[in-house]
Amino acid sequence: MSEPRIPSLLYGEIEEELRATLRELLRDRCAWHDVLARIDTDEAYDDGLWKAVAAELGLAGLLIPEEFGGAGAGPREAAVALEELGRAVAPVPFLASAVLATSALLASPASAARDAALRALADGTRTGTLAVTATTWPGAAFPLSVTGTFDPDGLVLTGAVTGVLAADRADLLVVPVVVDGAPHLALVAGDAANLIRRGLTSLDATRPVGELTLDQVRADVLAGPETAEAALGAALRHGAALLASEQLGVAQQALDEAVSYLKVRHQFGRPIGSFQALRHRAADLWSDIAAARAAARYAAACLAEDSPDVAVATALAQAYCGEVAVRTAEECVQLHGGIGFTWEHPAHLYLKRAMASALLLGTADRHRSTLSALVDLPPAI
């Protein structure tokens, strides 16, 4: 009996070319001072940047097969994109549309509605989202907040969902719904009659969340009782696994900013980075990020190769990477001293993204609990 193949953690030429291209675009179109200026307005999302990322680079359809107009790539490429978007704290709905909504659609049975939605998302002209509370984790109970009934004209939905990523602008909503006590996934147009969308105050202004209220809203069925729970679980698992790469990017950029400052800020006639205590703090963060990089890449690799270890890899990555991002962003603020606490400095952008992301798709504690069950460890007391 052969040993199971261990997925490679190394990125190849294609992934590195993608990284370089996206990083160059973000350097030109998403500098931190541009992000700071935007979060003080009513339009936190940068529609022009999203058009460039989604349509011009074709990243909206990274996970979508070529037969639907997508790039036919996989989780490795999506992980690289999220890592770079995290470094820039880019105000675009990539996670909501290109990962969560797309994964839910791909996990649903083929149908005219599903295939049309995939084609619409692939070219970047329309965006989507998965209409669940953003803190929902892989393995959570199927949401019960939206119910549906069938009438002669099809499916009608009633209910509300709060804390939904990109709820204010998604053109296509993949909605978990309960019909006659059975789970379904439904597709709702963003401009559907009787659909009310309301923005909510969010810690991370670069990634707004909102509330959806449905009052007799027309929808198409994507997945029935046999497949709905599995499709939703696959979308949440993909989102959680790939979110780790975004958290890695946030952590790396926060460390880079801190180290750059330690090199130029002088105290007592020399760079403060020469002080042993500060050097040790930076070195500890570097070590943590190296481990986070391994965890995030392993999760993406397991997804890419459909490894049986994907559930463990996802739980491990989320149990670790989110906390590393928060700790590094906190240290970035501290190591900058007084300037790090000002609104004019980008350190708070990294801290807010890290702290908000640590709640997305399950907290670290939630994933540690999942991990302990998966590997037969006793729960923490």
C-alpha positions in Angstrom: 0.0 0.0 0.0 1.5 3.3 -1.1 1.9 6.3 1.3 -0.6 9.1 0.8 0.9 12.0 -1.3 1.8 15.1 0.7 0.7 18.3 -1.2 3.5 20.6 -2.1 3.7 23.9 -0.2 5.8 25.5 -2.9 4.3 27.9 -5.5 5.2 27.5 -9.1 5.9 29.9 -12.0 2.2 30.5 -12.7 1.4 31.5 -9.1 4.4 33.7 -8.8 3.6 35.5 -12.1 0.1 36.0 -10.8 1.5 37.4 -7.6 3.8 39.9 -9.4 1.1 41.1 -11.7 -1.5 41.6 -9.0 1.1 43.3 -6.7 2.0 45.7 -9.4 -1.6 46.6 -10.0 -2.3 47.1 -6.3 0.8 49.2 -5.9 -0.5 51.5 -8.5 -4.2 51.5 -7.7 -4.4 50.6 -4.0 -1.7 52.4 -2.1 -2.5 52.7 1.6 -3.2 56.4 1.5 -5.8 55.8 -1.2 -7.5 53.2 1.1 -7.4 55.6 4.0 -9.0 58.3 1.9 -11.8 56.0 0.7 -12.8 54.7 4.1 -13.8 58.2 5.1 -16.4 58.3 2.4 -19.7 56.4 1.9 -18.2 54.2 -0.8 -15.7 52.0 1.0 -15.5 49.6 -1.9 -13.4 50.7 -4.8 -15.4 49.8 -7.9 -12.7 50.9 -10.3 -10.2 48.6 -8.5 -12.6 45.7 -8.5 -13.1 46.1 -12.3 -9.4 46.0 -12.8 -8.9 43.0 -10.5 -12.0 41.1 -11.6 -12.4 41.8 -15.3 -9.0 43.1 -16.6 -6.9 40.5 -14.7 -9.7 37.9 -14.8 -9.4 37.1 -11.1 -13.2 37.1 -10.5 -13.3 33.8 -12.4 -10.2 32.1 -11.0 -12.1 29.2 -9.6 -14.7 29.0 -12.4 -14.1 26.4 -15.2 -13.2 27.6 -18.7 -16.5 26.2 -20.0 -18.3 29.0 -18.1 -15.8 31.7 -19.1 -13.6 31.4 -16.1 -9.9 31.0 -15.8 -10.1 27.3 -14.8 -7.5 27.8 -12.1 -7.7 26.5 -8.5 -7.3 27.2 -4.8 -3.6 27.8 -5.1 -4.1 30.7 -7.4 -7.0 32.0 -5.4 -4.8 31.8 -2.3 -2.0 33.9 -3.9 -4.6 36.5 -5.0 -6.0 36.7 -1.4 -2.5 37.0 0.0 -1.8 40.0 -2.1 -5.2 41.5 -1.6 -4.7 41.1 2.2 -1.3 42.9 2.0 -3.0 45.8 0.4 -6.1 45.7 2.6 -7.9 46.0 -0.8 -11.5 47.2 -0.6 -12.9 44.7 -3.1 -15.4 41.8 -2.7 -13.1 39.0 -3.8 -13.7 36.7 -0.8 -17.5 37.2 -1.0 -17.9 36.8 -4.8 -14.9 34.9 -6.2 -14.6 32.4 -3.3 -17.8 32.0 -1.3 -20.5 32.6 -3.8 -18.5 30.9 -6.6 -17.8 27.8 -4.4 -21.4 27.5 -3.4 -22.5 27.6 -7.1 -19.8 25.1 -8.2 -20.9 22.7 -5.4 -24.5 22.9 -6.5 -25.9 20.6 -9.2 -25.8 21.8 -12.8 -28.8 23.8 -13.8 -29.7 26.7 -16.2 -29.8 29.2 -13.2 -26.5 28.0 -11.8 -24.6 27.9 -15.1 -25.9 31.4 -16.0 -24.8 32.7 -12.6 -21.3 31.2 -13.0 -20.9 32.9 -16.4 -22.1 36.2 -15.0 -19.5 36.0 -12.2 -16.7 34.8 -14.4 -16.3 37.9 -16.5 -16.4 40.2 -13.4 -19.3 42.3 -14.6 -21.4 41.0 -11.7 -20.6 40.2 -8.2 -22.1 37.6 -5.8 -22.2 36.7 -2.2 -23.2 33.8 0.1 -26.1 35.1 2.2 -25.0 33.8 5.6 -23.8 35.6 8.6 -20.1 36.2 8.0 -19.2 34.4 11.3 -20.7 31.1 10.1 -18.1 28.4 10.2 -17.7 25.1 8.3 -19.7 22.5 10.1 -22.2 24.9 11.6 -25.9 24.0 11.5 -27.8 24.9 8.4 -29.2 28.5 8.7 -32.9 28.7 9.5 -33.5 32.5 9.2 -34.9 32.3 5.7 -37.9 30.1 4.7 -39.4 29.4 1.4 -42.6 28.1 -0.2 -43.5 27.0 -3.7 -46.3 28.5 -5.6 -47.3 28.0 -9.2 -44.7 30.5 -10.4 -41.8 29.0 -8.4 -39.9 29.6 -5.1 -40.7 32.5 -2.8 -38.5 33.5 0.1 -39.2 35.2 3.4 -36.8 36.1 6.2 -33.7 38.1 7.1 -30.0 37.5 7.3 -27.6 39.9 9.0 -23.9 40.4 8.9 -23.6 39.3 5.2 -20.4 40.2 3.3 -21.0 42.5 0.3 -24.7 42.6 1.0 -24.9 46.1 -0.1 -23.8 45.5 -3.7 -23.9 41.9 -4.7 -25.8 41.3 -7.9 -26.4 37.6 -7.1 -27.2 36.2 -3.7 -26.8 32.5 -2.9 -29.3 32.1 0.0 -29.6 29.1 2.3 -33.4 28.5 2.8 -35.6 26.0 4.5 -38.5 24.7 2.5 -41.0 22.4 4.3 -38.3 21.7 6.9 -35.7 20.7 4.3 -32.5 22.6 3.4 -32.2 24.3 0.0 -29.9 26.8 -1.7 -31.6 29.5 -3.7 -30.4 32.1 -6.2 -31.8 35.7 -5.8 -31.1 38.6 -8.0 -29.7 41.6 -6.2 -32.4 43.9 -7.7 -35.3 41.5 -6.9 -38.6 43.0 -5.9 -39.2 43.1 -2.1 -35.5 42.6 -1.3 -34.3 45.2 1.2 -30.5 45.7 1.7 -29.1 47.8 4.6 -25.5 48.5 5.4 -24.2 47.9 9.0 -21.4 49.5 10.9 -18.3 47.3 10.6 -15.0 47.4 12.4 -13.2 46.9 9.0 -14.6 49.7 6.7 -12.7 48.1 3.8 -15.0 45.0 4.0 -18.5 46.2 4.7 -21.3 43.9 5.9 -25.0 44.3 5.7 -28.5 43.0 6.4 -30.8 41.4 3.9 -34.5 41.3 4.4 -36.7 39.2 2.0 -40.4 39.6 1.9 -41.9 37.3 -0.7 -38.9 37.5 -2.9 -38.7 35.3 -6.1 -35.8 32.9 -6.3 -34.4 30.0 -8.4 -33.6 26.7 -6.8 -29.9 25.9 -6.9 -29.7 22.8 -4.6 -32.4 20.6 -3.0 -32.4 18.6 0.2 -30.0 16.0 -1.1 -27.2 18.5 -1.9 -27.8 21.8 -0.2 -26.0 21.1 3.1 -23.0 19.7 1.3 -22.8 22.6 -1.1 -23.0 25.1 1.7 -20.4 23.2 3.7 -18.1 23.2 0.7 -18.4 26.9 0.2 -17.7 27.7 3.9 -14.7 25.3 3.9 -13.3 26.9 0.8 -13.8 30.3 2.3 -12.2 29.4 5.6 -9.2 27.7 4.0 -8.5 30.5 1.6 -9.1 33.2 4.2 -6.0 32.0 5.9 -3.9 33.2 3.0 -5.4 36.7 3.2 -4.6 36.7 7.0 -1.1 35.7 6.0 -0.8 38.7 3.7 -2.1 41.1 6.3 0.5 39.8 8.8 3.3 40.0 6.4 2.6 43.5 5.4 2.2 44.6 9.0 5.6 43.1 9.8 7.2 44.7 6.7 5.8 48.1 7.8 7.1 47.7 11.3 10.6 46.5 10.2 10.9 49.4 7.8 10.1 51.8 10.6 12.6 50.2 12.9 15.3 50.8 10.4 14.7 54.5 9.9 13.5 55.7 13.4 16.5 56.9 15.4 16.7 57.2 19.2 19.9 57.9 21.2 21.8 58.4 18.0 21.0 55.0 16.3 18.2 53.1 14.6 15.8 51.7 17.2 15.9 48.4 15.2 19.4 47.9 16.6 18.0 47.5 20.1 18.0 43.9 21.1 14.5 43.9 22.7 12.8 45.2 19.5 14.9 42.9 17.3 13.7 39.9 19.3 10.0 41.0 19.0 10.4 41.4 15.2 12.1 38.0 15.0 9.4 36.3 17.0 6.8 37.7 14.6 8.8 36.5 11.6 8.8 33.0 13.0 5.1 33.1 13.7 4.4 34.2 10.1 6.7 31.5 8.7 4.5 28.9 10.5 1.3 30.7 9.3 2.6 30.6 5.7 3.0 26.8 6.0 -0.4 26.4 7.4 -2.2 28.6 4.9 -0.4 27.1 1.9 -1.1 23.6 3.2 -4.8 24.4 3.4 -4.8 25.8 -0.2 -2.8 22.8 -1.4 -5.2 20.3 0.2 -8.2 22.1 -1.5 -6.4 22.1 -4.8 -5.6 18.3 -4.7 -8.9 17.3 -3.0 -6.9 15.8 -0.2 -8.7 13.8 2.5 -6.8 16.0 4.9 -8.7 19.2 3.8 -10.9 19.5 6.9 -7.9 19.2 9.2 -5.8 21.6 7.2 -8.6 24.1 7.1 -9.2 24.0 10.9 -5.5 24.1 11.6 -5.0 27.2 9.3 -7.9 29.1 10.8 -6.9 28.1 14.4 -3.5 29.7 13.8 -3.4 32.3 11.0 -6.1 34.6 12.3 -4.4 35.0 15.7 -1.0 35.5 14.1 -2.4 38.3 11.9 -4.0 40.0 14.9 -0.8 39.7 17.0 1.4 41.1 14.2 -0.9 44.0 13.5 -1.0 44.8 17.2 2.8 44.8 17.3 2.9 46.9 14.2 1.0 49.6 16.1 3.2 49.3 19.2 6.5 49.2 17.3 5.6 52.4 15.5 5.2 54.2 18.8 3.0 57.3 18.9 2.6 57.6 15.1 1.2 54.1 15.0 -1.8 55.2 17.0 -2.8 58.0 14.6 -5.5 57.8 11.9 -3.0 59.1 9.3 -0.9 56.0 9.6 -1.9 52.7 7.9 -1.2 50.5 10.9 -4.9 50.7 12.0 -5.9 49.4 8.6 -4.0 46.2 9.2 -5.2 45.9 12.7 -8.9 46.3 11.8 -8.7 43.9 8.9 -6.9 41.3 11.1 -9.4 41.6 13.9 -12.4 41.5 11.7 -11.1 38.6 9.7 -10.4 36.7 12.9 -14.2 36.5 13.4 -15.0 35.6 9.8 -16.1 32.0 9.1 -15.4 30.9 12.7 -13.1 32.1 15.5 -9.8 30.4 16.3 -11.4 28.8 19.3 -14.2 27.4 17.1 -11.7 25.9 14.7 -9.5 24.5 17.5 -12.6 22.7 18.8 -13.2 21.3 15.3 -9.6 20.3 15.0 -9.6 18.5 18.3 -12.7 16.5 17.2 -11.1 15.7 13.8 -7.9 14.3 15.3 -9.5 12.7 18.4 -8.0 15.1 21.0 -9.9 15.7 24.2 -11.5 19.2 24.3 -9.7 21.9 26.2 -11.0 22.5 29.7 
